[in-house]
Amino acid sequence: MQVKEFDSENYDVIVVGAGHAGSEAALSAARMGQKTLLVTINLDMVAFMPCNPSLGGPAKGIVVREIDALGGEMGHNIDKTYIQMRMLNTGKGPAVRALRAQADKNMYHRMMKEVLEEEPNLTLRQGIVDKLIVEDGVCKGVVTATGARYHAKAVVLTAGTSSRGKIIIGELTYSSGPNNSIPSIKLSENLEENGFKLTRFKTGTPPRVNRDTIDFSKTEEQPGDKEPNHFSFDTPDSQYLKDQLSCWMTYTNSTTHQIIRENLDRAPMFSGVIKGVGPRYCPSIEDKIVRFADKPRHQIFLEPEGKDTEEYYVGDFSTSMPEEVQLKMVHSVAGLENAKLMRPGYAIEYDVIEPWQLKLNMETKVVKNLFTAGQMNGTSGYEEAAGQGIMAGINAALRAEGKEPFILHRDEAYIGVMIDDLVTKGTNEPYRLLTSRAEYRLILRHDNADLRLTDKGHDLGLISDERYDKFNKKREAIKKELQRLNRKMITPKMAEPFMQSHNLKSLKDGILADHLLRRPEVHYEDIISMIGDPEEGPVDRRVKEQVEIGIKYAGYIKKEQMKIERLKKMESKKIPDRIDYTKVPSLATEAVQKLSKINPETIAQASRISGVNPADIGILSVYIEQGRIAKIS
């Protein structure tokens, strides 16, 4: 039966999907003053965590900090709802340190929904979007399954794994979104009708078990940190949670591996049932056993899903094995011999828009005024989704106002690295942010995200004047303390107690405080013990952190900044839109194909495309400088 369409309200921005990408997109657009509609399949799954109930970790934790520095909500929300907080890689350099929080899953969803509901410029509505309203290549709104037509100046799609989602557990397959939610079927079909190229990816989740049936005496405790840390730069240390829940670690064993090997013929990963490409950096347990056959065991983390639930997440044990096999696998693990399964693990296949069809501002090249974000762009992880979401929401709001786009470059944020990777290189598997993907990771640290991005967030109207004033005071305090240490001379007598207590050779002459701090065995507090606090009193611990890192790594940071300056010269060389690369003399055939497909915006972006070599870049640069540009008609 044909559903009758009818015109409903008009908006400035419409966001489809209220996961982590959609929540950030809708909030940023609304907070920038745009009348925004957020329409989602199920209001009970706003900002839901269908997989691991945690945020952060290497690179990902830095993204959460970047979202916060821009004025997003994820950092605030996890700071209100975490049950454990840990700083990872504390024994390593600052470039790879990262914060990780275990979330109370249900509370995280409820608190984010409350924030969305209370946002004045935002309307939250349940519904299934079936198609886009596209006229002359421009997106002008959406149509829901009930026939409601909502019009807008810009639309953001964040459909996630609901896009033609299919859940797989052993031989059982059925159409579904994550956590047995309703899938979005017709929207994918409509995207194909509008000229988008889609592909299929796969992700998975592990079983959940009942806490009261776990023997924790056979596992290793993983407690939270005692020292306060937060994802939002706005959260005071006084709010740090002291009564945290522990996670626990155990291992697979030869019995677990044998059970998996004996049932590989029933594993959808190997039987041909699963067609989508899975995440290389987060493989299923059956995939691990096959790929790493020489390893006698694999780590498993038992993680609470919240304060008011018995469910424990069996981390690093993702599987799509039949349920009875999953039971045997779980019961073979130390501490889980009598564990009761509350939910089986499953794999989910879903549609992905091939991300080279996007511009750096998250707008699609195929349909104007249409932006996409999150897992439907080929990423994995809540943090990657939210990072794209805030960027798509910002740019949708700017488009609605007729303003220039907002783009973060690779030297400015991990968010910029991720978007550039997706747009320039595409991805043939679920994309995961890693510190190794960033060329300038000593500059893109978790501790300085506010120094990198708060000015931008304030300019966009997403950082309040009150918060901006606090930030400027911190920045000024860092500057003053750096200047003080740069001028303050430490005499051999002042340093002698420290040198003796650390069995170090005494100083022969005086030394500037910042020069002494560069030594690996010396820390900021040691310097203060010699020269005392500033006249205005002790500085904040976050100021101390910036001062010490800034001085200790000054040489390395300077080298990275020099590389960035060279990159900026290439970024400033714009490539004319819709250039006909077949008309550029002497370009290699592969370069012509790749450049035509990606349609890069700058020479720097073109240089990062796989298959485009330095000789091609040189030829293209000369061609553009000559000004005889052939355009695609």
C-alpha positions in Angstrom: 0.0 0.0 0.0 1.4 3.4 -1.0 1.9 5.8 1.9 0.5 9.3 1.3 3.2 11.9 1.6 2.4 15.2 3.3 4.5 18.4 4.0 5.5 18.9 7.6 7.7 21.5 9.3 10.7 23.3 7.8 14.1 23.3 9.5 17.5 24.8 8.9 19.3 21.4 9.5 18.0 17.9 9.7 20.0 15.1 11.3 19.1 11.5 10.6 20.1 9.0 13.3 20.8 9.7 17.0 23.8 7.6 17.7 27.1 9.2 18.7 27.6 10.9 15.4 24.0 12.2 15.2 23.9 13.4 18.7 27.0 15.6 18.2 25.8 16.8 14.8 22.4 17.8 16.0 23.8 19.6 19.1 26.5 21.5 17.3 24.0 22.7 14.6 21.4 23.7 17.2 24.0 25.5 19.4 25.1 27.4 16.4 21.6 28.9 16.2 20.1 26.7 13.6 16.6 25.3 13.9 17.4 21.6 14.0 15.4 18.3 13.7 17.0 15.1 14.9 15.0 12.1 13.7 15.9 8.6 14.8 14.4 5.1 14.6 14.2 4.5 18.3 14.4 7.2 21.0 15.3 4.5 23.5 18.6 4.1 21.7 19.9 7.7 21.7 23.7 7.6 22.0 23.4 3.9 22.8 26.5 1.7 23.2 25.7 -1.6 21.5 29.3 -2.8 21.7 31.8 -2.0 24.4 30.4 0.4 27.0 33.6 2.5 27.1 35.2 5.6 25.6 38.8 6.5 24.9 42.1 4.7 24.5 45.0 5.5 22.2 44.0 8.1 19.6 40.3 7.7 20.3 40.7 9.3 23.8 42.3 12.3 22.1 39.4 12.6 19.7 37.0 12.8 22.7 39.2 15.7 24.1 39.1 17.4 20.7 35.3 17.1 20.5 35.2 18.8 24.0 37.6 21.5 23.0 35.4 22.3 20.0 32.3 22.5 22.3 30.9 19.1 21.8 29.1 16.9 24.4 30.8 13.5 24.5 33.4 14.5 27.0 30.9 16.1 29.3 28.6 13.1 29.1 31.2 10.5 29.9 32.5 12.6 32.8 28.9 12.5 34.3 28.4 8.7 33.7 31.7 6.8 34.0 32.2 4.0 36.5 36.0 3.8 35.9 38.7 6.1 34.6 42.2 5.1 33.6 45.1 6.9 32.0 46.8 4.5 29.6 50.5 4.4 28.5 51.7 6.4 31.4 55.1 4.8 31.1 55.5 6.1 27.6 55.8 9.6 26.1 53.0 12.2 26.0 52.2 11.6 22.3 50.7 8.2 23.1 49.1 8.7 26.5 45.4 8.4 26.4 42.5 8.4 28.8 39.9 5.6 28.9 36.6 5.4 30.7 34.2 2.6 31.4 30.7 3.9 31.0 27.5 3.2 32.8 25.8 2.3 29.5 22.2 3.1 30.4 23.1 6.3 32.2 25.2 7.5 29.3 22.2 7.1 27.0 19.8 8.7 29.4 22.0 11.7 30.1 22.7 12.4 26.4 19.0 12.1 25.6 18.2 14.6 28.4 20.8 17.1 26.9 19.2 16.7 23.5 15.7 17.2 24.8 16.7 20.4 26.7 18.5 22.0 23.8 16.2 25.0 22.8 16.8 24.9 19.0 16.5 21.1 18.7 13.5 18.9 18.1 13.9 15.2 18.8 11.6 12.9 16.9 11.1 9.1 16.4 10.7 8.0 12.8 12.3 6.0 10.0 13.7 8.1 7.1 13.1 6.3 3.9 14.3 8.7 1.3 15.9 12.1 0.6 14.2 15.0 -1.2 16.7 15.8 -3.9 16.0 18.5 -6.6 18.5 19.3 -9.3 21.3 17.5 -7.4 20.6 19.4 -4.1 19.2 17.8 -1.0 16.3 19.8 0.4 14.9 17.4 3.1 13.8 13.9 4.0 10.7 11.7 3.8 9.8 9.3 6.6 8.0 6.0 6.4 4.8 7.6 7.6 5.0 10.0 4.6 6.0 13.1 6.5 8.2 15.5 4.4 10.6 17.6 6.4 12.4 20.4 4.5 15.8 21.9 5.4 18.7 23.9 4.0 21.1 21.0 4.9 20.8 17.3 5.9 23.2 15.1 7.9 22.9 11.3 7.6 24.3 9.3 10.5 22.4 6.0 10.0 25.3 3.8 11.4 25.0 0.0 11.3 21.2 0.2 10.9 21.7 0.7 7.1 20.3 -2.6 5.7 21.6 -4.2 8.9 21.8 -8.0 9.2 22.5 -9.8 12.4 24.3 -13.1 12.2 24.6 -15.7 15.0 25.8 -19.1 13.6 23.3 -20.3 11.1 20.8 -17.7 12.2 20.5 -14.5 10.1 17.9 -11.8 10.3 17.4 -8.2 9.2 18.1 -5.9 12.2 19.9 -2.9 13.4 22.3 -3.0 16.4 20.9 -4.6 19.6 17.9 -6.0 17.7 16.6 -2.6 16.7 14.7 -1.9 13.5 16.9 -1.7 10.4 16.8 1.1 7.9 16.2 -0.5 4.5 14.8 2.0 2.0 17.3 4.8 2.8 20.1 2.7 1.4 18.1 1.9 -1.7 17.4 5.6 -2.1 21.1 6.5 -1.8 21.9 4.1 -4.6 19.1 5.7 -6.7 20.8 9.0 -6.2 24.1 7.8 -7.5 26.0 6.8 -4.3 28.4 3.8 -4.4 27.8 1.6 -1.3 29.7 -1.4 0.1 29.2 -3.8 3.0 31.2 -3.9 6.2 30.8 -6.1 9.2 31.4 -5.6 12.9 30.7 -7.7 15.9 30.1 -7.8 19.6 30.9 -10.4 22.3 28.5 -12.3 24.8 27.3 -10.7 28.0 27.4 -12.7 31.2 25.8 -12.4 34.6 28.1 -10.9 37.2 27.0 -13.2 40.0 28.1 -16.2 38.0 31.7 -15.0 37.5 34.5 -16.4 39.8 36.5 -13.2 40.1 39.1 -15.1 42.3 40.5 -16.6 39.1 40.9 -13.2 37.3 43.2 -10.2 37.7 41.7 -7.0 38.9 42.0 -3.8 36.8 41.1 -0.9 39.1 40.6 2.7 38.1 43.1 5.6 38.8 43.2 7.4 42.1 44.6 10.5 40.5 41.8 12.7 39.0 41.4 12.9 35.2 38.5 13.9 33.0 37.6 14.0 29.3 36.2 17.5 29.5 38.5 20.4 30.2 35.5 21.9 32.0 35.1 19.2 34.6 36.6 20.1 38.0 38.8 17.6 39.9 36.4 17.9 42.8 33.9 15.8 40.8 36.3 12.9 40.3 34.6 9.6 41.2 36.4 7.9 44.1 34.1 4.8 44.3 34.9 3.2 41.0 34.1 -0.2 39.7 37.0 -2.5 38.7 37.4 -4.4 35.4 38.9 -7.8 35.4 41.3 -9.7 33.1 41.4 -13.4 32.3 42.6 -15.4 29.3 41.6 -18.0 26.7 43.4 -21.3 26.8 44.1 -24.4 24.7 40.6 -25.8 25.4 38.9 -22.6 24.2 41.0 -22.7 21.0 40.2 -26.4 20.5 36.4 -25.7 20.8 36.7 -22.9 18.2 38.8 -25.0 15.8 36.3 -27.9 16.0 33.5 -25.6 15.0 35.0 -23.4 12.3 32.7 -25.1 9.8 29.8 -23.4 11.7 31.6 -20.0 12.0 29.9 -17.5 9.7 33.3 -15.8 9.3 34.6 -18.9 7.5 31.5 -20.6 6.2 30.8 -17.9 3.7 27.7 -16.5 5.5 29.4 -13.2 6.3 30.1 -11.2 3.1 31.0 -7.9 4.7 34.6 -6.9 5.5 35.4 -6.9 9.2 37.7 -4.7 11.3 41.3 -5.8 11.1 42.2 -4.1 14.4 39.3 -5.6 16.3 39.0 -9.2 15.0 36.6 -11.8 16.4 38.0 -14.4 18.7 37.6 -17.1 16.0 39.6 -14.9 13.6 42.3 -14.5 16.2 42.6 -18.3 16.7 43.1 -18.8 13.0 45.4 -15.8 12.3 47.5 -16.2 15.4 47.6 -20.0 15.7 50.9 -19.9 17.5 49.6 -18.0 20.5 48.7 -20.1 23.5 46.3 -17.6 24.9 44.5 -14.3 24.3 43.5 -11.6 26.9 39.9 -11.2 27.8 38.5 -8.3 29.8 35.4 -8.6 32.0 33.8 -5.1 32.1 30.7 -4.0 34.0 28.0 -2.4 31.9 26.8 -0.2 34.7 26.0 0.2 38.4 22.4 -1.0 38.2 22.8 -4.1 36.0 24.2 -7.6 36.4 25.5 -7.6 32.8 29.3 -7.9 32.2 30.8 -7.4 28.8 33.3 -10.1 27.8 35.8 -7.8 26.0 38.1 -9.0 23.2 35.8 -12.0 22.8 33.7 -10.9 19.9 32.1 -13.8 18.1 29.3 -14.8 15.7 29.5 -18.6 16.6 26.2 -20.5 17.2 24.9 -19.8 20.7 25.6 -23.4 22.0 29.3 -23.1 20.8 29.5 -19.7 22.5 28.5 -21.3 25.8 31.2 -23.9 25.5 33.8 -21.2 24.6 32.8 -19.0 27.6 32.8 -21.9 30.1 36.3 -22.9 29.0 37.7 -19.6 30.3 39.1 -19.3 33.8 36.6 -17.5 36.0 33.7 -18.1 33.6 33.3 -21.9 34.1 29.8 -21.4 35.5 28.9 -18.1 33.9 25.4 -17.6 32.7 25.0 -16.1 29.3 22.6 -13.1 29.3 23.1 -12.1 25.6 25.0 -14.0 22.9 27.6 -12.3 20.8 26.7 -11.5 17.2 28.0 -10.1 13.9 26.2 -7.3 12.1 26.6 -6.5 8.4 25.6 -3.0 7.2 25.9 -0.6 4.3 28.7 1.9 4.0 29.0 5.0 1.7 32.4 4.7 0.1 34.0 7.8 1.8 36.0 9.1 -1.2 32.6 10.4 -2.3 32.9 13.1 0.5 34.6 16.5 0.7 36.7 17.5 3.6 33.8 19.4 5.2 31.8 16.1 5.2 29.5 17.2 2.4 28.9 14.6 -0.3 30.3 15.2 -3.8 27.2 13.4 -5.2 24.4 15.5 -3.7 24.9 19.1 -2.6 23.9 20.1 0.9 23.9 16.5 2.1 26.5 15.6 4.8 27.3 12.1 6.2 29.0 11.1 9.4 29.8 8.0 11.5 29.9 4.3 10.7 28.1 4.8 7.5 31.3 6.5 6.3 33.3 3.3 7.0 34.7 4.0 10.5 34.5 1.9 13.6 34.1 3.2 17.1 31.9 5.7 19.0 34.7 8.3 19.2 35.4 8.3 15.4 31.6 8.6 14.8 31.3 11.5 17.2 34.3 13.3 15.8 32.8 13.2 12.3 29.4 14.1 13.7 30.5 17.4 15.3 32.2 18.3 12.0 29.2 17.4 9.9 26.9 19.4 12.2 29.1 22.4 12.2 29.4 22.4 8.4 25.7 21.8 7.9 25.0 24.8 10.1 27.5 26.9 8.2 25.9 25.8 4.9 22.5 26.8 6.2 23.9 30.3 7.0 25.7 30.5 3.7 29.1 30.6 5.3 32.5 29.1 4.4 33.1 25.5 5.5 35.1 24.6 8.6 37.9 22.1 8.0 40.4 20.6 10.4 43.7 19.7 8.8 46.1 16.8 9.7 48.3 19.1 11.8 45.4 20.4 13.8 43.6 17.4 15.2 43.2 13.6 15.0 39.7 14.4 13.7 41.4 16.1 10.8 43.7 13.1 10.2 40.6 10.7 10.2 38.6 12.8 7.8 41.5 13.3 5.4 42.3 9.6 5.5 38.7 8.7 4.6 38.2 11.3 1.9 41.7 11.0 0.3 42.5 7.3 0.7 39.1 5.7 1.3 39.0 2.5 3.3 38.5 -1.1 2.4 37.8 -2.1 6.0 36.2 -0.5 9.1 38.5 2.4 9.8 40.0 2.8 13.2 42.1 5.7 14.5 45.6 4.8 15.6 48.3 7.1 16.9 50.5 5.8 14.0 48.1 7.4 11.5 49.1 10.9 12.6 52.4 12.4 11.3 52.4 15.0 14.0 51.3 13.1 17.1 53.7 14.9 19.4 51.7 18.0 18.6 48.3 16.3 18.6 48.3 15.2 22.2 45.4 14.5 24.6 46.7 17.1 27.1 46.8 20.1 24.7 43.5 19.6 22.7 42.1 22.7 24.3 45.2 24.8 23.3 44.7 23.5 19.7 41.0 23.9 19.3 39.2 26.1 21.9 39.8 29.3 19.9 38.0 27.6 16.9 35.2 26.4 19.1 34.6 29.9 20.5 34.7 31.4 17.0 32.0 29.0 16.0 29.8 29.9 18.9 30.2 26.5 20.6 32.4 27.6 23.5 30.8 30.0 26.0 32.5 33.3 26.9 32.8 32.1 30.5 34.6 28.9 29.5 36.7 30.9 27.0 37.8 33.3 29.7 38.9 30.3 31.9 40.8 28.9 29.0 42.6 32.2 28.3 43.7 32.4 31.9 45.2 28.9 31.7 47.0 29.8 28.5 48.4 33.0 30.0 49.5 31.0 33.1 51.4 28.6 30.9 53.1 31.4 29.0 54.1 33.2 32.2 55.6 30.1 33.8 57.5 29.2 30.7 58.9 32.7 30.7 59.8 32.5 34.4 61.7 29.2 34.0 63.4 30.7 30.9 64.8 33.5 33.0 65.4 31.9 36.4 69.0 30.9 37.2 69.6 27.8 39.4 72.9 27.9 41.3 74.9 24.8 42.1 74.0 25.3 45.8 70.2 25.5 45.0 70.4 22.2 43.0 72.8 20.3 45.3 70.1 18.6 47.6 68.3 17.3 44.6 71.5 16.1 42.8 72.7 14.3 45.9 69.3 12.6 46.6 69.3 11.3 43.0 73.0 10.3 42.9 73.7 12.9 40.2 76.9 14.8 39.5 76.9 18.2 41.1 76.5 21.3 39.0 79.7 23.2 38.4 78.0 26.4 37.2 74.6 28.0 37.3 71.9 26.8 34.9 68.7 28.2 33.7 65.6 26.4 35.2 64.2 25.4 31.8 67.6 23.9 30.7 67.8 21.8 33.9 64.2 20.6 33.3 65.1 19.2 29.9 67.1 16.5 31.7 65.1 13.2 31.7 65.5 12.7 35.5 64.3 16.2 36.4 60.6 17.1 36.7 58.7 20.3 37.2 58.2 19.7 40.9 61.9 19.2 41.3 62.5 22.7 39.8 59.9 24.2 42.1 61.7 22.7 45.1 64.8 24.7 44.1 63.3 28.0 43.0 59.9 28.1 44.6 56.4 28.8 43.2 55.5 31.9 41.3 54.7 35.1 43.3 50.9 34.5 42.7 51.2 31.0 44.2 51.3 27.4 42.9 50.1 26.8 39.4 47.3 24.4 38.4 48.4 20.8 37.7 47.3 21.2 34.0 49.5 24.2 33.7 52.4 22.3 35.2 51.8 19.5 32.7 52.0 21.9 29.7 55.1 23.6 31.0 57.0 20.3 31.5 56.0 18.8 28.2 56.7 22.1 26.4 60.2 22.3 27.8 61.2 18.7 27.7 60.0 18.1 24.1 60.8 21.6 22.7 63.3 20.3 20.1 61.0 17.6 18.8 58.0 19.9 18.7 60.0 22.5 16.8 60.9 19.9 14.2 57.3 18.9 13.8 56.2 22.5 13.4 58.8 23.0 10.7 57.3 20.1 8.8 53.8 21.5 9.3 54.9 24.9 7.8 56.1 23.0 4.7 52.8 21.1 4.5 50.9 24.4 4.8 52.6 25.7 1.6 51.2 22.7 -0.2 47.8 23.0 1.4 47.6 26.6 0.1 48.0 25.4 -3.5 44.4 24.8 -4.4 43.3 22.6 -7.3 40.5 24.0 -9.5 37.2 22.2 -9.0 36.2 19.5 -11.6 39.6 19.6 -13.4 39.8 17.2 -16.3 42.9 15.1 -15.4 42.8 13.3 -18.8 43.9 16.6 -20.3 47.0 17.0 -18.0 50.0 16.1 -20.2 52.3 13.3 -19.0 50.3 12.2 -15.9 50.5 8.5 -15.2 47.4 6.5 -16.1 46.9 5.4 -12.4 47.3 9.0 -11.3 44.6 10.2 -13.8 42.2 7.5 -12.5 42.8 8.2 -8.8 42.8 12.0 -9.1 39.6 11.8 -11.1 38.0 9.6 -8.5 39.0 11.5 -5.4 39.0 15.0 -6.9 41.4 16.4 -4.3 41.0 20.0 -3.2 44.7 20.8 -2.7 48.1 19.7 -3.9 48.9 18.4 -0.4 45.8 16.2 -0.5 46.6 15.0 -4.0 50.1 13.9 -2.7 48.5 11.6 -0.1 46.5 9.6 -2.6 47.7 6.1 -3.0 49.0 5.6 -6.6 49.9 9.3 -7.2 53.7 9.6 -7.1 55.9 12.7 -6.6 56.5 13.0 -10.4 52.7 13.3 -10.9 52.5 16.0 -8.2 55.2 18.0 -9.9 53.5 17.7 -13.3 50.1 18.7 -11.8 51.6 21.7 -9.9 53.2 23.1 -13.1 50.0 22.5 -15.1 48.0 24.5 -12.5 50.5 27.3 -12.3 50.5 27.7 -16.1 46.7 28.4 -15.8 45.6 26.4 -18.8 43.0 24.4 -16.9 40.7 22.0 -18.8 37.4 21.5 -16.9 35.0 18.6 -17.1 32.0 19.8 -18.9 
